[in-house]
Amino acid sequence: MAMDAREIESMIRTALPDAKIEIRDLAGDGEHYAATVISESFRGKTRVQQHQLVYKALQGNMGGQLHALALQTSAPE
């Protein structure tokens, strides 16, 4: 079963409450998404560490219900 964009956003928001989140369904199939996540929690962290925080927020759904997620992450300017 595919994940819905609202569910992805909700999971990320639970872990990163201050985040500005934009989710796009790339293929219209509910399995291939792109996400832009901007959070103060990312400040001082490497891009890999930022992505790890988002993957952790998804609670193991990456590679299962969520097939692909292209991520862009940053701290606010």
N, C-alpha and C positions, 0 to 999 in steps of 0.2 A: 504494500500500500504506500502510495506517495505521500509526501508531506505537503501541507499547504503553506503558502507564504506567511499567513497570519500566525501559524504555529511556530514557524522558524523565528519570526520577529519576537513573539512572546517569550520563547526560550532564551533568546539573546538578551532581551530586556530584563528578564528575571535575574540573570547573572551580571548584567551591566546596566543598572537602572538609569544612569545618566546618558546612555548612548543615543545618538541620532542614527537611525537605521533606515536603510532603503533596500528593499528586496525586489528583484526582478526575476520573473520566470522566463528563462531564455528560450526554451523550446515549446512552451505551452503544454508541457506534459506533466508538470508537477514534480519533476525529478531533477531538472537542471536549472539551477538558480545562480544569480549573481547578487552579492550583498556588499553594500558600502556601510561600514560601521565606524562611527567617530565617537570616541570615548576618552575622557580624562584618564581612565584606567590604563590606557595605552602609553601614556607619557613616560619616556625613559626606557621603554621596552623595544626590543628589536622587532622587525616585521614578523619573524617566526614566532616570537613570544606572544605577539598580538593575535596572530592566527590561532595559536594554541588556546588562548582564552576563549575565542569564539567557538572552536571545536569542542572544548570542555562544556561550554554552555549548551551545546546540542546533545549532550548526554548520550554519546555513543550512536547517534542516528546517522552520522556521516558514513557513507559506504553501505548503509542498509536502506532505511526508508528514504534517505536523502542521498541520491546517487552522486551529484556533483554540485559544488558550491564554489564559485569564483569569488574570492574575497579581496576587498580593498579596505584597509584599516588605517586609521591614523588618530592622533590626539587632536583636539580642537586647536585652531590657530590662535 
